[in-house]
Structures are given as C-alpha cells and as structure tokens.
Amino acid sequence: MNPAVIRQTCPSECGLECSPYWRSTEPFWGGHLASIKATKHRIGLKPGSKPVRLNSYRMGPRTGELIKAQVDRILKLEGIEPIKSERASPVVLIPKPDGSPRFCIDYRQLNERTIRDSVAVLSTTTMVRRLAEVTP
C-alpha cells in the first residue's frame, strides 16, 4: 500500500483551506502518494520533430544501484509504470547541497523539441486556494 499523504504538510498560508481541498480531491488521488488520475498529460512536439530516444549515460556500479533503488521505490508508489515506448530520456544523479543524490531525468533534448505552453503557471498556494473553493 502506498504511504498516506500527511495533510499537515500543507503550506501554513493556506490555513484551514487545505482540509476541504484534500477531502474534495481525494477521489482523484486516492489519499496516497503518486496515484493522481485526474488528467492525462500530453507533450506536443514541434512539426518535423522526432520522438527523443536516448540511451542511458555511462555510470559506475554504485550509481546504477542507487538509480535502480529509486526506480523500484517509485514503481512501488505507482508514481511510474513499466512501459515499452519509442521515447526515453536518461536518468542522472545530481548531488544535493547535503551530499545526498537527487534523482533527475535529463529532458534537455525533449525540451528543445517541445511546443511551449503559453499559459502562465499559477503558484501552488494560489492553485490550492482555488481548488479549496471548488465543490465536488
């Protein structure tokens, strides 16, 4: 079972608005991490662009073990699912300021081929406040 989301981690500036938000949106995400099913994501490519399929970067055995452990963890949380696709971007581990590894995916080539979305992105706080006002 996926770990339950800790609702107390909601930003303090949201105040009591978070509680109704979490309850009202729970049908979309099930109350557990990585199980959001509210929408499908599509990436539009520029005309004439081909899908990006890159091989993994060379890495040592320790790095490979760390990446495999992270992938297994995310699979278990249902944040990703196994898939066979014509698209692939390599994974890299970047050191955080405390020295621990940050799991990243190198999307630079995909980004070069992507049609940019011209819609401004709202801050998380603004989105939470707006969603808290929605009634199911």
C-alpha positions in Angstrom: 0.0 0.0 0.0 1.2 3.5 -0.8 2.1 5.8 2.1 -0.7 8.1 3.1 -0.2 11.8 2.4 0.5 13.8 5.5 -2.1 16.6 5.3 -0.3 18.7 7.9 2.4 19.4 5.4 0.1 21.8 3.5 1.6 25.4 3.4 0.7 27.4 6.5 -0.5 30.3 4.5 -3.4 28.1 3.2 -4.7 27.7 6.8 -7.9 25.7 7.1 -8.5 25.8 3.3 -6.4 22.7 2.8 -8.6 20.3 4.7 -11.7 20.8 2.4 -9.3 20.7 -0.6 -7.8 17.3 0.4 -11.3 15.8 1.0 -12.8 17.2 -2.1 -10.0 15.9 -4.4 -9.4 12.5 -2.8 -11.4 10.7 -5.5 -8.7 11.8 -8.0 -5.7 10.7 -6.0 -6.9 8.1 -3.5 -5.3 9.8 -0.5 -2.0 8.2 -1.2 1.2 9.5 -2.9 1.6 9.1 -6.7 -1.9 7.9 -7.6 -3.2 11.1 -9.3 -5.7 10.0 -12.0 -7.4 13.3 -12.7 -5.9 14.0 -16.1 -3.7 12.7 -18.9 -0.6 14.6 -19.8 0.4 15.2 -23.5 3.6 16.8 -24.8 3.2 18.4 -28.2 6.3 18.2 -30.5 7.3 20.8 -33.0 6.4 19.9 -36.6 9.0 17.6 -38.1 10.5 16.7 -34.7 11.0 13.0 -34.0 10.5 11.5 -30.5 13.5 11.5 -28.3 15.0 8.1 -27.5 18.4 8.3 -25.7 20.4 5.6 -24.2 21.4 5.7 -20.5 24.6 7.5 -19.6 27.6 5.5 -18.6 27.7 5.1 -14.8 29.5 3.1 -12.2 28.0 0.2 -10.3 27.2 2.3 -7.2 25.3 4.9 -9.2 23.4 2.1 -11.1 22.4 0.6 -7.7 21.1 4.0 -6.5 19.1 4.6 -9.6 17.6 1.1 -9.6 16.6 1.6 -5.9 14.9 4.9 -6.7 13.1 3.5 -9.8 11.9 0.5 -7.7 10.7 2.8 -5.0 8.7 5.0 -7.4 7.3 1.9 -9.1 6.1 0.6 -5.7 4.4 4.0 -5.1 2.8 3.8 -8.5 4.4 7.1 -9.5 5.6 5.4 -12.7 4.6 2.3 -14.5 6.6 -0.1 -16.7 6.2 0.8 -20.4 7.7 0.0 -23.7 7.9 3.2 -25.7 9.7 4.9 -28.6 10.6 7.7 -26.2 13.3 7.6 -23.5 15.4 10.1 -21.6 18.4 9.2 -19.4 18.4 9.4 -15.6 21.2 11.2 -13.7 22.0 11.6 -10.1 22.9 15.2 -9.1 24.4 15.9 -5.6 22.2 17.9 -3.3 23.8 20.5 -1.0 23.9 18.0 1.8 25.7 15.5 -0.5 22.8 13.1 -0.9 21.8 12.2 -4.5 18.9 14.0 -6.3 17.2 11.7 -8.9 16.7 13.7 -12.1 15.8 12.9 -15.7 17.7 14.7 -18.5 14.9 16.2 -20.6 17.0 18.8 -22.4 16.6 17.2 -25.9 12.9 16.7 -25.4 12.6 20.3 -24.2 14.2 21.5 -27.5 11.5 19.7 -29.5 8.5 20.6 -27.3 5.9 23.2 -28.3 6.0 25.7 -25.4 2.8 26.2 -23.5 2.0 29.9 -23.3 -0.3 29.6 -20.3 1.1 31.2 -17.2 1.6 28.7 -14.3 0.0 29.7 -11.0 1.8 29.4 -7.7 1.0 26.3 -5.7 -0.6 28.4 -3.0 -3.0 30.1 -5.5 -3.9 26.7 -7.0 -4.6 25.2 -3.6 -6.8 28.1 -2.6 -8.8 28.0 -5.9 -9.2 24.2 -5.6 -10.4 24.5 -2.0 -13.3 26.7 -3.2 -14.5 24.1 -5.7 -17.4 21.9 -4.6 -17.5 18.3 -5.9 
